[in-house]
Amino acid sequence: MTCTPAIDAIASARRLVSFSGAGLSAPSGVATFRDTAQGHWAKHDPMDLASPVGFARDPELVMTWYAMRRREMAAATPNAGHRALAAHPTMVHITQNTDDLLERAGATNVLHLHGTINAERCHGRCGWRSPIDLADPPGVQSCPGCGHHPSRPDVVWFGESLPQDIWTAAVDAIEQSDVLVVVGTSAVVHPAAGLIALARDHGASVIVVNTDASAADGLADHVLTGSADTLLPTLFPH
């Protein structure tokens, strides 16, 4: 495996976009959901923890679980992969991750397709939203904005739509890109995964960085196998 053609494609790009999943943050110690041995899906039914139905049935379980996730993310630090991406100030970063490690690495143009775990919002969508301290997360509480509905993590759960403004911005960035770097995603969660095919349809070169084969490989011009914190610094040399 050689990275040289991918490095050349990135070096000549005018509009770089990254599309990242859990594999980008895994080297920072943020557990992935789809790892059957160690991931969070191995310990819990995802519909109990990440769906409106699960929240209505047992909000205490959901908020206790998210408190664990939030403390885990508070203890994590950006890895070399985050820093390599963040070093390019004009690059647009589309991510399925709900952590803020790209921002902590210095990235400024980050689009969180699935929301962000470091904020709370009203479950009834009264408009209230507030950042929280990841190291000291809230438990079950009423929305401070309306007082009628519970507050909840500002993330997208199963059965919910992606935030329209973020999705529109992501599609615009993809359609204007000439190189898309796909990092650490299984590329099976839709509609987000459809952005990879959209990039190809608009003429972008697609570079995939992942530890395992993924559904994105068939759309890629270059497939690089390995950890994001090892490979991304080689693709984006300073």
C-alpha positions in Angstrom: 0.0 0.0 0.0 1.3 3.4 -0.9 -0.2 6.8 0.0 1.6 8.8 -2.7 -1.3 9.0 -5.2 -3.7 10.0 -2.4 -1.2 12.6 -1.2 -0.9 14.0 -4.7 -4.7 14.2 -5.1 -5.0 16.1 -1.8 -2.1 18.4 -2.6 -3.7 19.5 -5.9 -7.2 19.9 -4.4 -8.9 23.2 -4.4 -11.9 22.2 -2.3 -11.2 19.6 0.3 -13.9 17.9 2.4 -13.7 15.3 5.1 -16.5 12.9 6.0 -15.8 11.1 9.3 -17.2 8.4 11.5 -16.4 6.8 14.8 -13.1 5.5 13.5 -11.7 9.0 13.6 -12.2 9.3 17.4 -11.6 5.7 18.4 -7.8 6.3 18.8 -8.7 9.0 21.4 -10.4 6.3 23.5 -14.0 7.1 22.4 -15.7 3.7 22.1 -17.4 3.0 18.9 -21.0 1.8 18.8 -20.6 -0.9 16.2 -17.6 -2.8 17.7 -19.3 -6.0 18.6 -16.7 -6.9 21.2 -16.2 -3.6 23.0 -18.6 -1.1 21.5 -21.7 0.3 23.3 -24.1 -1.6 21.1 -22.6 -4.8 22.6 -23.8 -3.8 26.1 -27.2 -2.2 25.3 -30.1 -2.3 22.9 -29.6 0.9 20.8 -33.3 1.5 20.6 -33.5 1.7 24.4 -30.8 4.4 24.5 -31.0 6.4 21.3 -34.7 6.6 20.3 -37.6 8.8 21.4 -39.5 5.6 22.3 -36.6 4.5 24.6 -36.4 7.9 26.2 -40.1 8.0 26.9 -40.0 4.5 28.4 -36.9 5.0 30.7 -35.5 8.5 30.7 -33.3 7.7 33.7 -31.6 4.9 31.9 -31.0 7.1 28.8 -29.6 10.0 30.7 -27.4 7.8 32.9 -26.0 6.2 29.8 -25.4 9.6 28.1 -23.7 10.9 31.3 -21.2 8.0 31.0 -20.6 8.8 27.3 -20.2 12.5 28.1 -17.6 11.8 30.8 -15.8 9.5 28.5 -15.6 12.3 25.9 -14.5 14.8 28.4 -11.6 12.7 29.3 -10.6 12.1 25.6 -8.2 14.4 23.7 -7.8 15.0 20.0 -5.5 12.5 18.3 -3.1 13.1 15.4 -5.9 12.4 12.9 -8.0 15.2 14.3 -5.0 17.5 14.3 -4.1 16.6 10.7 -7.6 17.5 9.5 -7.9 20.6 11.6 -4.6 22.0 10.2 -6.4 22.9 7.0 -8.4 26.0 7.8 -10.4 26.0 4.5 -11.4 22.3 4.7 -15.0 21.5 5.5 -15.5 18.7 8.0 -18.7 16.7 7.8 -18.9 14.2 10.7 -21.3 11.6 12.0 -19.5 11.9 15.4 -21.2 13.8 18.2 -18.0 14.6 20.1 -16.2 17.9 19.8 -12.7 16.6 19.2 -12.3 18.1 15.8 -13.1 21.5 17.3 -10.8 21.0 20.2 -8.1 20.2 17.6 -8.7 23.6 16.0 -11.1 22.9 13.2 -13.6 25.7 12.6 -15.8 24.5 9.8 -17.4 21.3 11.3 -20.9 20.1 10.3 -22.3 17.6 12.8 -24.9 15.5 10.9 -26.0 13.7 14.0 -25.9 16.6 16.5 -23.6 17.2 19.3 -23.4 15.5 22.7 -22.0 18.5 24.5 -25.4 20.4 24.4 -28.9 19.8 25.7 -32.1 20.8 24.0 -35.9 20.6 24.7 -37.4 17.3 23.7 -40.5 19.2 22.7 -38.5 21.6 20.5 -39.6 24.8 22.2 -36.3 26.3 21.0 -34.3 26.0 24.1 -30.7 24.7 23.7 -27.7 25.1 25.9 -24.1 23.8 26.1 -23.3 21.5 29.0 -20.1 20.5 30.9 -19.2 17.1 29.6 -17.4 16.3 32.8 -20.5 17.2 34.9 -23.5 16.2 32.8 -27.1 16.7 33.8 -29.5 14.0 34.7 -33.2 13.9 34.0 -34.6 17.4 34.2 -37.4 19.5 32.8 -36.6 21.9 29.9 -35.5 25.3 31.5 -37.1 27.0 28.5 -40.7 25.8 28.6 -40.8 23.7 31.8 -43.3 21.3 30.1 -41.0 18.8 28.3 -37.8 17.1 29.4 -34.4 18.2 28.2 -32.3 15.7 26.3 -28.9 15.4 24.5 -28.8 17.5 21.3 -28.2 14.5 19.1 -30.2 12.7 16.4 -31.8 9.5 17.5 -33.2 6.6 15.5 -36.4 7.7 13.7 -35.5 11.4 13.8 -34.5 13.6 10.9 -31.1 15.1 10.4 -31.0 18.9 11.1 -32.0 20.4 7.7 -29.6 23.4 7.8 -26.6 21.1 8.5 -27.7 18.6 5.8 -28.1 21.4 3.3 -24.6 22.8 4.1 -23.1 19.3 3.9 -24.7 18.6 0.4 -23.4 22.0 -0.8 -19.9 21.3 0.4 -19.9 17.8 -1.2 -21.2 19.1 -4.5 -18.4 21.7 -4.6 -15.6 19.4 -3.5 -12.9 18.0 -5.7 -11.5 15.6 -3.1 -13.5 13.8 -0.4 -11.5 12.1 2.4 -13.7 9.5 4.1 -12.4 8.5 7.5 -13.4 5.8 9.9 -17.0 5.1 8.8 -18.7 1.9 7.9 -20.7 3.9 5.3 -23.9 2.1 6.0 -25.9 4.7 8.0 -28.1 6.7 5.6 -28.8 9.3 4.5 -25.3 10.4 5.6 -23.5 7.6 3.7 -25.1 8.8 0.5 -22.8 11.8 0.5 -20.0 9.6 -0.7 -21.8 8.6 -3.9 -22.9 12.2 -4.3 -19.2 13.3 -4.3 -18.4 10.8 -7.0 -21.4 11.9 -9.0 -20.0 15.4 -9.0 -16.5 14.4 -10.1 -14.7 14.4 -6.7 -11.9 11.9 -6.0 -12.7 9.8 -3.0 -10.0 8.7 -0.5 -11.1 6.1 2.1 -9.1 5.7 5.4 -10.3 2.9 7.6 -9.1 0.0 9.7 -11.4 -2.5 7.9 -13.2 -2.8 4.6 -16.3 -0.7 4.3 -19.2 0.1 2.0 -17.3 3.1 0.8 -14.5 1.1 -0.8 -16.4 0.5 -4.0 -16.7 4.2 -4.5 -13.1 5.1 -3.7 -10.2 6.1 -5.9 -7.8 5.3 -3.1 -8.4 2.9 -0.2 -5.9 3.1 2.7 -6.1 0.6 5.5 -5.0 1.6 8.9 -5.7 3.8 11.9 -6.8 7.4 11.3 -4.2 8.7 13.7 -1.4 7.0 11.8 -2.5 7.6 8.2 -4.0 11.1 8.2 -0.8 12.8 9.2 0.9 11.1 6.2 -1.8 12.4 3.9 -1.6 15.9 5.2 2.1 16.6 5.9 2.9 19.9 7.4 
